């Protein structure tokens, strides 16, 4: 999802965040909050709309994907390094590449005829290259997709998706426009991966509302796009009413933590009186055990299924009493000098005048 505007507040680095339940990610600590100034240019492009990121340990580099599909800009990748200077960090973006389809054609701005992407998630492939997802552009008949590429954005394979995840031109089933593949995460070794759908598929019931969250799907696929497992996930209700009823809630990103647990980032946005969007993000820990495997269930709307269980890890707004940024991506980074893990989140500034933020957390 791309936000048109975001109101932001400052976070204070070095503060203890929250206590977590036993067997969950425990005692994360804010390490730093890094600014990328609005309007920053790299390789002739404006940096913004960053909706996914991942770390390449072999190169000690970070990769970012933008969801831009405007009249002037098209889908692309950025790459750079996260440099540590004592307790502070700097992100140095020094390269950008256009994304291309598997016909060798670069994705184009909306002002041109041709393929359009809406990049939402990117992962470094343990077997080489990258995996990335697009929500497509329904106005041109382009559905959501998942593709492998090299590290310069050149497509090497576009997956054939399971039928429940395919766009239906008749609008009876599949992902809704701008409500599809927001999250990706690899299983260890890269033989399979997980993809999340932002909100309920058309055949699975209504979208999230103020009264109840939608029932969406977490799917495990092999490298050819075959469905291996699939589970239902119950979203939270929308957190606040929006002006004119414009508000939503959905999954922004997913990230495996071990073999049987997953971190799920939910983001709820509501239009305010100024015409901007206020956001509230929440991080959950989800057990991949105990839910109903729905791989063979075509429609959840009429089915009796047990969704995966989830435990709230961190409510950005409630815990910090601040209006949060529009966090859309998260990834594990390198081990910190004290042995803890680094969890990095990136905000999508919607190409507005606010800065992009990287939130760095230390996780035991």
LOGULUM-17867 format. One record per residue: residue number from 1; residue in three letters; y, x, z of N, C-alpha, C in turn. Coordinates in steps of 0.2 Angstrom, whole numbers, always signed. Each point is the difference from the previous one (the first is absolute). Example, Ala and Ser with C-alpha at 12.3 -4.5 7.8 and 13.67 -1.06 7.14 Angstrom:
2
1 ALA -28 +66 +39 +6 -4 +0 +6 +4 +0
2 SER +5 -2 -4 +6 +4 +1 +5 -4 +3
END
This chain:
364
1 UNK -6 +4 +0 +6 -4 +0 +6 +4 +0
2 UNK +5 -1 -4 +6 +3 +0 +6 -4 +3
3 UNK +3 +3 +5 +6 -3 +4 +6 +1 -4
4 UNK +5 -5 +0 +6 +1 -3 +5 +4 +4
5 UNK -1 -1 +7 +5 +3 +4 -4 +1 +7
6 UNK +2 +5 +4 -3 +1 +6 +6 +1 +5
7 UNK +0 -3 +6 +4 +2 +6 -4 +5 +4
8 UNK +3 +5 +2 -4 +5 +4 +4 +2 +6
9 UNK -4 +3 +5 +2 +2 +6 -3 +7 +1
10 UNK +4 +4 +5 -3 +6 +1 -6 +0 +5
11 UNK -4 +5 -1 -6 +1 +4 +2 +7 +4
12 UNK -2 +1 +6 +1 +6 +4 -6 +4 +0
13 UNK +0 +6 -3 -6 +5 +0 -2 +2 +7
14 UNK -6 +2 +0 -3 +3 +6 -1 -5 +6
15 UNK +0 -7 -1 -2 -5 +5 -7 -2 +0
16 UNK -3 -1 +5 -6 -3 +1 -1 -7 -3
17 UNK -4 -1 -4 +0 -7 -4 -4 -5 +4
18 UNK -6 +0 +1 -4 -5 +3 -7 +2 +2
19 UNK -2 -4 +5 -7 +1 +2 -5 -4 -4
20 UNK -6 +2 -1 -5 -3 -4 -6 -2 +3
21 UNK -4 -4 -2 -6 -2 +4 -5 +6 -1
22 UNK -5 -1 +4 -6 +5 +0 -3 +0 -7
23 UNK -2 +6 -2 -3 +1 -7 +4 -2 -6
24 UNK +7 +0 +1 +5 -1 -5 +3 +6 -1
25 UNK +5 +1 -5 +4 +5 +0 +5 +0 +6
26 UNK -1 +6 +4 +4 -1 +7 +6 +5 +0
27 UNK +5 -3 +4 +6 +4 +1 +3 +3 -5
28 UNK +2 -3 -6 +4 +3 -5 +6 +2 +2
29 UNK +3 +5 -2 +7 +2 +2 +4 +1 -6
30 UNK +7 -2 +0 +4 +2 -6 +2 +7 +0
31 UNK -2 +3 -6 +2 +7 -1 +7 +1 -3
32 UNK +1 -4 -5 +6 +0 -3 +2 -6 -5
33 UNK +6 -1 -2 +2 -5 -5 +4 +4 -5
34 UNK -3 +0 -6 +3 +4 -5 +4 -4 -5
35 UNK +6 +2 -2 +4 -4 -4 -1 +3 -8
36 UNK +0 -5 -4 +1 +2 -7 +6 -4 -2
37 UNK +5 +3 -2 +7 -4 -1 -1 -4 -6
38 UNK +3 -6 +0 +0 -5 -5 +4 +4 -6
39 UNK -3 -1 -6 +3 +3 -6 -2 +7 -2
40 UNK -4 +3 +5 -3 +6 -2 -3 +0 -7
41 UNK +1 +5 -4 -3 +1 -6 -4 +6 -1
42 UNK -6 -1 -3 -5 +5 -1 -2 -1 -8
43 UNK +1 +6 -3 -3 +0 -7 +4 -6 -4
44 UNK +6 -1 +1 +4 -5 -4 -2 -7 +2
45 UNK -3 -1 +5 -2 -7 +3 +3 -1 +7
46 UNK +1 -6 +1 +3 -2 +7 -7 -2 +4
47 UNK +0 +4 +6 -6 -1 +5 +2 -7 +4
48 UNK -5 -4 +0 +0 -6 +3 -6 -4 -1
49 UNK -1 -6 +4 -5 -4 -1 -7 +3 +1
50 UNK +0 +5 +5 -6 +3 +1 -5 -4 +4
51 UNK -5 -2 -3 -5 -5 +3 -7 +3 +2
52 UNK -1 +6 -1 -6 +3 +2 +0 +8 +0
53 UNK -4 +3 +4 +0 +7 +0 -7 +3 +2
54 UNK -1 +6 -1 -6 +3 +2 +1 +8 +0
55 UNK -5 +3 +4 +1 +7 +1 -6 +4 -3
56 UNK +2 +5 -4 -6 +4 -3 -1 +6 +4
57 UNK -5 +1 +4 -1 +6 +4 -1 +6 -4
58 UNK -3 +0 -6 -1 +5 -4 +6 +4 -3
59 UNK +5 -4 -1 +7 +2 -2 +5 +1 +5
60 UNK -1 -3 +6 +5 -1 +5 +6 -4 -3
61 UNK -2 -5 -3 +6 -4 -4 -1 -7 +2
62 UNK +5 -4 -1 +1 -7 +1 +1 -4 -7
63 UNK -3 -5 -1 +1 -4 -6 +3 -7 +2
64 UNK +4 -2 -4 +3 -7 +2 +0 -4 -7
65 UNK +0 -6 +1 +0 -5 -6 +6 -5 +1
66 UNK +4 -1 -5 +5 -5 +0 -2 -7 -3
67 UNK +3 -5 +2 -2 -7 -3 +5 -2 -5
68 UNK +5 +5 -2 +5 -2 -4 -2 -3 -7
69 UNK +2 -6 -2 -1 -2 -6 +6 -4 -2
70 UNK +6 +3 -1 +6 -3 -1 +2 +1 -7
71 UNK +6 -2 -2 +3 +1 -7 +1 +7 -2
72 UNK +1 +4 +5 +1 +7 -1 -5 +5 +2
73 UNK -5 -2 +4 -5 +5 +3 -7 -3 -1
74 UNK -5 +5 +0 -7 -2 -1 -4 +4 +5
75 UNK -7 -2 +0 -4 +2 +5 -1 +8 +0
76 UNK +0 +3 +6 +0 +8 +0 -3 +2 +7
77 UNK -2 +6 +0 -2 +4 +6 +6 +5 +2
78 UNK +0 +2 +6 +3 +5 +3 -4 +5 +4
79 UNK +1 +6 +0 -4 +5 +4 +5 +5 +3
80 UNK -2 +2 +6 +4 +4 +4 -3 +3 +6
81 UNK +3 +3 +4 -2 +3 +6 +3 -2 +7
82 UNK -3 -1 +5 +3 -2 +6 +0 +6 +5
83 UNK +6 +3 +1 +1 +6 +3 +2 -1 +7
84 UNK -3 +4 +5 +1 +0 +7 +5 +5 +2
85 UNK +5 -2 +4 +5 +5 +3 +0 -1 +7
86 UNK -4 +3 +4 +0 -2 +7 -2 -7 +1
87 UNK +4 -4 +3 -2 -7 +1 +3 -5 -5
88 UNK +3 +3 -5 +3 -4 -6 -4 +1 -6
89 UNK +0 -4 -5 -3 +0 -6 +4 -2 -6
90 UNK -1 +3 -6 +4 -1 -6 -5 -1 -5
91 UNK +1 -6 -4 -4 -1 -6 +4 +2 -6
92 UNK -4 +5 -4 +3 +3 -6 -3 -3 -6
93 UNK +2 -5 -3 -3 -2 -6 +3 +4 -6
94 UNK -5 +3 -4 +2 +4 -5 -3 -1 -7
95 UNK -3 -5 -1 -4 -2 -6 -1 -7 -1
96 UNK +1 -3 -6 -1 -7 -2 -4 +0 -6
97 UNK -4 -5 -1 -4 -1 -6 +0 -8 -2
98 UNK +0 -1 -6 -1 -8 -2 -7 -1 +1
99 UNK -2 -6 +2 -6 -3 -1 -2 -3 -7
100 UNK -6 +1 -2 -2 -2 -7 -6 -4 +1
101 UNK -1 -4 -5 -6 -4 -1 -6 +4 -3
102 UNK -6 -3 -1 -5 +4 -2 +0 +0 -8
103 UNK +5 -3 -3 +1 +1 -7 +5 +6 -2
104 UNK +2 +3 +6 +5 +6 -1 +7 -2 +0
105 UNK +2 -6 +1 +7 -3 +0 +3 +0 +7
106 UNK +5 +3 +0 +4 +0 +7 +2 -8 +1
107 UNK +0 -2 +7 +3 -6 +2 +7 +0 -2
108 UNK +3 -6 -1 +7 +0 -3 +4 -4 +5
109 UNK +7 +1 +0 +4 -5 +3 +0 -7 -3
110 UNK +2 -5 +4 +0 -7 -3 +4 -1 -6
111 UNK +5 +5 -1 +4 -1 -6 -3 +2 -7
112 UNK -6 +3 +1 -4 +2 -6 -7 -5 +0
113 UNK -2 +0 -6 -7 -3 -2 -5 +5 +2
114 UNK -5 -2 +3 -6 +4 +2 -2 -1 +7
115 UNK -5 +4 +2 -3 -1 +7 +4 +1 +5
116 UNK +0 -4 +6 +4 +0 +6 -5 +1 +6
117 UNK +2 +4 +4 -4 +1 +6 +4 -2 +6
118 UNK -3 -1 +6 +3 -2 +6 -4 +4 +5
119 UNK +1 +7 +1 -5 +4 +4 +1 -2 +7
120 UNK -5 -1 +4 +0 -1 +7 -4 +4 +5
121 UNK -5 +4 -3 -4 +4 +5 -2 +6 -5
122 UNK +0 +6 +4 -3 +6 -4 -4 +4 +5
123 UNK -6 +2 -2 -4 +4 +4 -3 +7 -4
124 UNK +0 +5 +4 -3 +6 -3 -7 -1 +0
125 UNK -3 +1 -6 -7 -1 -1 -4 +6 +2
126 UNK -5 +0 +5 -4 +5 +2 -3 +4 -5
127 UNK -1 -3 -6 -4 +3 -5 +5 +2 -6
128 UNK +6 +0 +2 +5 +3 -5 +5 -6 -3
129 UNK +6 +2 -1 +5 -5 -2 +2 -5 +5
130 UNK +2 -6 -3 +3 -5 +5 -3 -7 -2
131 UNK +1 -4 +5 -2 -8 -1 +6 -3 +2
132 UNK +2 -5 -4 +6 -4 +1 -1 -7 -2
133 UNK +4 -5 +3 +0 -7 -2 +7 -2 -2
134 UNK -1 -6 -4 +6 -3 -3 -1 -7 +1
135 UNK +6 -4 +2 +0 -7 +0 +1 -3 -7
136 UNK +1 +4 -5 +1 -3 -6 +7 -3 -1
137 UNK +0 -4 -6 +6 -4 -1 -1 -6 -4
138 UNK -1 -6 +4 -3 -6 -3 +4 -3 -5
139 UNK +7 +2 +0 +4 -3 -5 -2 +3 -7
140 UNK -3 +5 +0 -2 +3 -7 -8 +0 -1
141 UNK -3 -4 +5 -7 -1 -1 -4 +6 +3
142 UNK +3 +4 +4 -3 +6 +2 -3 -1 +8
143 UNK -6 +0 +1 -3 -1 +6 +0 +6 +4
144 UNK -2 -1 +7 -1 +6 +4 -5 +5 -2
145 UNK +0 +6 +2 -5 +5 -3 -1 +6 +5
146 UNK -5 +3 +0 -2 +6 +3 -2 +5 -4
147 UNK +3 +6 +0 -1 +5 -5 -1 +7 +3
148 UNK -4 +4 -3 +0 +7 +1 +5 +4 -4
149 UNK +3 +5 +2 +4 +4 -4 +0 +8 +2
150 UNK +2 +4 -4 +1 +7 +2 +6 +0 +5
151 UNK +2 +6 +3 +5 +1 +4 +7 +0 -3
152 UNK +0 -1 -6 +7 -1 -4 +0 -7 -3
153 UNK -4 -5 +3 +1 -7 -2 -3 -2 -6
154 UNK -4 +4 -4 -3 -2 -6 -7 -3 +2
155 UNK -1 -6 -3 -6 -4 +2 -6 +3 -3
156 UNK -5 +0 +4 -7 +3 -2 -5 -6 +0
157 UNK +1 -5 +4 -4 -6 -1 +3 -6 +4
158 UNK +0 -6 -3 +2 -6 +3 -6 -4 +1
159 UNK -1 -3 +7 -6 -3 +2 +0 -7 -3
160 UNK -6 -2 -1 -2 -7 -1 -1 -3 +6
161 UNK +4 -5 +2 +0 -3 +7 -5 -6 +0
162 UNK -2 -1 +7 -4 -5 +1 +3 -7 -2
163 UNK -3 -5 -2 +3 -6 -3 +5 -3 +6
164 UNK -2 -1 +6 +5 -3 +5 +6 +4 +0
165 UNK +1 +6 -2 +6 +4 +1 +4 +0 -7
166 UNK -3 -3 -5 +4 +0 -6 +5 -5 -1
167 UNK +5 +1 -3 +5 -5 -2 -3 -5 -4
168 UNK +1 -6 +1 -2 -6 -4 +6 -2 -4
169 UNK +1 +0 -6 +6 -2 -4 +1 -8 +1
170 UNK -5 -3 +2 +1 -8 +1 +2 -1 +7
171 UNK +1 +5 +4 +2 -1 +7 -4 -4 +5
172 UNK -7 +0 -1 -4 -3 +4 -3 +4 +6
173 UNK -1 +7 -2 -3 +4 +5 +3 +7 -1
174 UNK -2 +5 +5 +2 +7 +0 +7 +1 +3
175 UNK +2 +6 +0 +7 +1 +4 +6 -4 -3
176 UNK +4 -1 +4 +6 -3 -2 +5 +5 -2
177 UNK +5 -2 -4 +5 +5 -2 +3 +4 +6
178 UNK +1 +6 +0 +3 +4 +5 -3 -1 +7
179 UNK -7 -1 +0 -3 -1 +6 -7 +3 +0
180 UNK -1 +6 -3 -7 +2 -1 -1 +7 +3
181 UNK -1 +5 -4 -3 +6 +3 +5 +5 +3
182 UNK +2 -1 +6 +5 +4 +4 -3 +6 +4
183 UNK -7 +0 +1 -3 +5 +4 -6 +3 -3
184 UNK -1 +6 +1 -6 +4 -2 -2 +5 +5
185 UNK -6 +1 +1 -3 +6 +4 -7 +2 -2
186 UNK -1 +6 -1 -6 +3 -2 -5 +0 +6
187 UNK -7 -1 -1 -5 +2 +4 -1 +8 +0
188 UNK -2 +3 +5 -2 +7 +0 -4 +2 -6
189 UNK +2 +5 -3 -3 +3 -6 +2 -4 -7
190 UNK +3 -5 +1 +3 -3 -6 -4 -4 -5
191 UNK -7 -2 +2 -4 -3 -4 +2 -8 +0
192 UNK +4 -2 +5 +2 -7 +0 +7 +0 +3
193 UNK +3 -6 +0 +6 -1 +3 +2 -7 +1
194 UNK +5 -1 +4 +2 -7 +2 +6 -2 -3
195 UNK +1 -6 -1 +6 -3 -3 +2 -7 +4
196 UNK +6 +0 +2 +2 -7 +3 +4 -4 -5
197 UNK +0 -6 +1 +4 -5 -3 +5 -2 +5
198 UNK +7 +0 -3 +5 -2 +5 +0 -6 +4
199 UNK -2 -6 -4 -1 -6 +3 -5 -4 -3
200 UNK -1 -6 +2 -6 -4 -3 +0 +0 -7
201 UNK -7 +1 -3 -1 -2 -7 +1 -7 -1
202 UNK +2 -2 -7 +1 -7 -1 -6 -5 +2
203 UNK -6 +3 -1 -6 -4 +2 -2 +0 +7
204 UNK +4 +4 +4 -2 +1 +7 +5 -4 +5
205 UNK +4 -4 -3 +4 -4 +5 +8 +2 +0
206 UNK +4 -3 +4 +7 +1 -1 +2 +7 +3
207 UNK +6 +1 -3 +4 +6 +3 +1 +0 +7
208 UNK +2 +5 +3 +2 +0 +7 +6 -4 +1
209 UNK +0 -4 +6 +6 -4 +2 +2 +2 +7
210 UNK +5 -4 +2 +2 +1 +7 -5 -3 +5
211 UNK -4 -4 -2 -5 -3 +4 -7 +4 +0
212 UNK -2 +3 -6 -6 +4 +0 +0 +5 -6
213 UNK -3 +6 +2 +0 +5 -5 -6 -2 -5
214 UNK +1 +3 -6 -5 -1 -6 -6 +4 +2
215 UNK -5 -2 -4 -7 +3 +1 -1 +4 -7
216 UNK +1 +7 +1 -1 +4 -6 -6 +4 +1
217 UNK -1 +5 -5 -6 +4 -1 +1 +7 +0
218 UNK -5 +4 +4 +0 +7 -1 -7 +1 -3
219 UNK +1 +4 -6 -6 +1 -4 -2 +8 -1
220 UNK -6 +1 +0 -2 +7 -1 -4 +0 -6
221 UNK +3 +5 -5 -2 +1 -6 -3 +7 -2
222 UNK -4 +0 -5 -2 +7 -2 +4 +3 -5
223 UNK -1 +5 -3 +5 +4 -4 +0 -4 -7
224 UNK -5 -4 -1 +1 -4 -7 +3 -7 +1
225 UNK +1 -2 +6 +3 -6 +2 -5 -6 +2
226 UNK -6 +2 +1 -5 -4 +2 +1 -2 +8
227 UNK -1 -6 +2 +1 -3 +6 -6 +2 +5
228 UNK +2 +4 +5 -5 +2 +5 +0 -4 +6
229 UNK +5 -2 +3 +1 -4 +6 +7 -3 -1
230 UNK +0 -6 +4 +7 -3 +0 +0 -5 +6
231 UNK +6 +1 +4 +1 -4 +6 +6 -4 +0
232 UNK +0 -5 +4 +6 -4 +1 +4 +3 +5
233 UNK +7 -1 -1 +5 +3 +5 +5 -5 +1
234 UNK +1 -3 +6 +5 -5 +2 +7 +4 +2
235 UNK +5 -2 -5 +6 +3 +2 +4 -4 +5
236 UNK +5 +3 +3 +4 -3 +5 +5 -5 -4
237 UNK +2 -5 +4 +5 -5 -3 +6 +4 -2
238 UNK +5 -3 -4 +6 +3 -1 +4 +0 +6
239 UNK +3 +6 +1 +3 +1 +7 +7 -3 +1
240 UNK +4 -2 -5 +6 -4 +1 +1 -4 -6
241 UNK +4 -5 +1 +2 -4 -6 +5 +3 -4
242 UNK +0 +0 -7 +5 +2 -4 +5 -5 -3
243 UNK +6 +2 -1 +5 -4 -3 -3 -3 -7
244 UNK +0 -6 -1 -3 -4 -6 -7 +1 +0
245 UNK -4 +1 +6 -7 +0 +0 -3 +7 -3
246 UNK +5 +5 -1 -3 +6 -3 -2 +5 +5
247 UNK -7 +0 +1 -3 +4 +5 -7 +1 -2
248 UNK -3 +6 +3 -7 +0 -2 -3 +5 +5
249 UNK -7 +1 +0 -3 +5 +4 -6 +2 -4
250 UNK -2 +7 +0 -6 +2 -4 -1 +7 +2
251 UNK -6 +3 -3 -2 +7 +2 +4 +4 -5
252 UNK +3 +5 +3 +3 +5 -4 -4 +7 -1
253 UNK -4 +1 +4 -4 +6 -1 -6 +0 +5
254 UNK -6 +4 -2 -6 +1 +4 -1 +7 +0
255 UNK -4 +2 +6 -2 +7 +0 -6 +1 +5
256 UNK -5 +3 -3 -6 +1 +4 +1 +4 +6
257 UNK -3 -1 +6 +0 +4 +5 -7 +1 +3
258 UNK -4 +5 -3 -7 +0 +2 -4 -4 -5
259 UNK -6 -1 +2 -5 -4 -5 +0 -7 +1
260 UNK +3 -3 +5 -1 -7 +1 +6 -3 +3
261 UNK +6 +3 +0 +6 -3 +2 +6 +2 -6
262 UNK +5 -5 +0 +5 +1 -5 +6 -2 +3
263 UNK +6 +3 -1 +6 -2 +1 +3 -4 -5
264 UNK +3 -6 +2 +3 -4 -5 +7 -1 +2
265 UNK +5 +1 -5 +7 -1 +1 +2 -7 -3
266 UNK +2 -5 +5 +3 -6 -3 +7 +0 +1
267 UNK +4 -3 -5 +7 +0 -1 +2 -7 -1
268 UNK +5 -3 +4 +2 -6 -1 +8 +0 -1
269 UNK +2 -3 -6 +7 +0 -2 +3 -7 +0
270 UNK +6 +0 +2 +4 -7 +0 +7 +1 -3
271 UNK +2 -4 -4 +7 +1 -3 +5 -3 +5
272 UNK +5 +4 +1 +5 -2 +5 +7 -3 -3
273 UNK +4 -1 +4 +6 -4 -2 +5 +5 -5
274 UNK -1 +6 +1 +4 +5 -4 -4 +1 -7
275 UNK -6 -3 -1 -3 +1 -6 -5 +6 +0
276 UNK +0 +3 +5 -5 +6 +1 -6 -2 +3
277 UNK -5 +4 +1 -6 -1 +3 -1 +3 +7
278 UNK -2 -3 +5 -2 +3 +6 -7 +0 +1
279 UNK -3 +6 +2 -7 +1 +0 -3 +1 +7
280 UNK -6 -1 +1 -3 +1 +6 -7 +2 -2
281 UNK -2 +7 +2 -6 +3 -2 -5 +0 +6
282 UNK -6 +0 -1 -5 +0 +5 -6 +4 -2
283 UNK -2 +5 +4 -6 +4 -1 -6 -3 +4
284 UNK -6 -1 -4 -6 -2 +3 -5 +4 -1
285 UNK -5 +0 +5 -6 +4 -1 -6 -5 -1
286 UNK -3 +1 -6 -5 -5 -2 -7 +3 +0
287 UNK -5 -4 +3 -7 +2 +0 -3 -3 -6
288 UNK -3 +5 -4 -4 -2 -6 -7 -3 +1
289 UNK -1 -1 +7 -7 -2 +1 +1 -7 +4
290 UNK -5 -5 -2 +0 -6 +4 +3 -6 -5
291 UNK +3 +1 -5 +3 -5 -4 -5 -2 -5
292 UNK +1 -6 -3 -5 -3 -6 +2 +4 -6
293 UNK -6 +3 -3 +1 +3 -7 +1 -6 -5
294 UNK +6 +0 -3 +1 -6 -4 +0 +2 -8
295 UNK -4 +5 -1 -1 +2 -7 -2 -5 -5
296 UNK -4 -5 +3 -3 -5 -5 +3 -7 +1
297 UNK +6 +0 +4 +4 -6 +1 +6 +0 -4
298 UNK -1 -5 -5 +6 +0 -5 +6 -3 +2
299 UNK +0 -5 +5 +6 -3 +3 -1 +0 +7
300 UNK +5 +2 +4 +1 +0 +7 +2 -6 +3
301 UNK +4 -4 -5 +3 -6 +3 -5 -5 +2
302 UNK -6 +0 -2 -5 -5 +2 -5 +3 +4
303 UNK +0 +7 +1 -5 +3 +3 +1 +1 +8
304 UNK -6 +1 +4 +0 +2 +7 -1 +7 +0
305 UNK +5 +4 +2 -1 +7 +0 +3 +3 +6
306 UNK -3 +6 +3 +3 +3 +5 +4 +6 -2
307 UNK +7 +0 +1 +4 +5 -2 -1 +6 +4
308 UNK +2 +6 -2 -1 +6 +4 +5 +0 +6
309 UNK -2 +3 +5 +4 -1 +6 +5 +6 +0
310 UNK +6 -2 +3 +6 +5 +0 +3 +1 +7
311 UNK +3 +6 +1 +3 +1 +7 +7 +3 -2
312 UNK +5 -3 +3 +7 +2 -1 +1 +7 +3
313 UNK +2 +5 -4 +1 +6 +2 +7 +1 +2
314 UNK +4 -2 -5 +8 +1 +1 +4 -6 -4
315 UNK +4 -3 +4 +5 -5 -3 +6 +4 +0
316 UNK +3 +2 -6 +6 +4 +0 +6 -3 +3
317 UNK +1 -7 -2 +6 -3 +3 -1 -1 +7
318 UNK -5 -2 +3 -1 -2 +7 +0 +6 +4
319 UNK -3 +5 -2 -1 +6 +4 +7 +4 +1
320 UNK +3 +1 -6 +6 +4 +0 +7 -4 +0
321 UNK -1 -7 +0 +6 -5 +1 +5 +2 -6
322 UNK -3 +2 -5 +5 +2 -6 -3 -4 -6
323 UNK +5 -1 -5 -2 -3 -6 -3 +6 -4
324 UNK -6 -1 -2 -4 +6 -4 +2 +0 -7
325 UNK -2 +6 -3 +1 +1 -7 -6 -4 -3
326 UNK +0 +0 -7 -5 -3 -4 -6 +5 -1
327 UNK -4 +1 +5 -5 +5 -1 -6 -3 -5
328 UNK -1 +4 -5 -5 -2 -5 -6 +4 -1
329 UNK +1 +7 +2 -6 +5 -1 -1 +3 +6
330 UNK -7 +3 +1 -1 +4 +6 -6 +5 -3
331 UNK +0 +6 +3 -6 +4 -1 -1 +5 +5
332 UNK -6 +3 +1 -1 +6 +4 +3 +6 -3
333 UNK +3 +4 +4 +2 +7 -2 -4 +5 +3
334 UNK +2 +6 +0 -3 +6 +3 +0 +0 +8
335 UNK -5 +3 +2 +0 +1 +8 +6 +3 +2
336 UNK +3 -2 +6 +5 +3 +3 -2 +6 +4
337 UNK +5 +4 +1 -2 +6 +4 -3 -1 +6
338 UNK +1 -5 +4 -4 -2 +6 -6 -3 -1
339 UNK -2 -1 -6 -7 -3 -1 +0 -8 -2
340 UNK +6 -3 +2 +0 -7 -2 +1 -1 -7
341 UNK -2 -6 -2 +1 -2 -7 +7 -3 -2
342 UNK +2 +1 -6 +7 -2 -2 -1 -6 -4
343 UNK +3 -6 +2 +0 -6 -4 +7 -1 -3
344 UNK +1 -1 -6 +6 +0 -3 +1 -7 -4
345 UNK +6 -3 +1 +1 -7 -3 +7 +1 -4
346 UNK +0 -3 -5 +6 +0 -5 +3 -7 -1
347 UNK +6 -1 +0 +4 -6 -1 +2 -1 -7
348 UNK +0 -6 -2 +2 -2 -7 +7 -2 +1
349 UNK +5 +3 -3 +7 -2 +1 +3 -5 -6
350 UNK -5 -1 -4 +2 -5 -6 +5 +2 -4
351 UNK +2 +6 +0 +5 +3 -5 +7 -2 +3
352 UNK +0 -2 +6 +7 -2 +3 +3 +6 +3
353 UNK +6 -1 +4 +4 +5 +2 -3 +3 +7
354 UNK -5 -2 +2 -3 +3 +6 -5 +5 -1
355 UNK -1 +5 +4 -4 +6 -1 -7 -2 +1
356 UNK -4 +4 -4 -8 -1 +1 -1 +4 +6
357 UNK -5 -2 +4 -2 +3 +6 -7 +2 +0
358 UNK -2 +6 +3 -7 +2 +2 +0 +0 +7
359 UNK -5 -4 +3 -1 +0 +7 -6 +4 +1
360 UNK +0 +5 +4 -5 +5 +2 -3 -2 +7
361 UNK -6 -1 +1 -3 -2 +6 -6 +5 +1
362 UNK +0 +3 +6 -6 +4 +3 -5 -4 +3
363 UNK -7 +0 -3 -5 -4 +3 -6 +5 +2
364 UNK -2 -2 +6 -5 +5 +3 -7 -1 -4
END
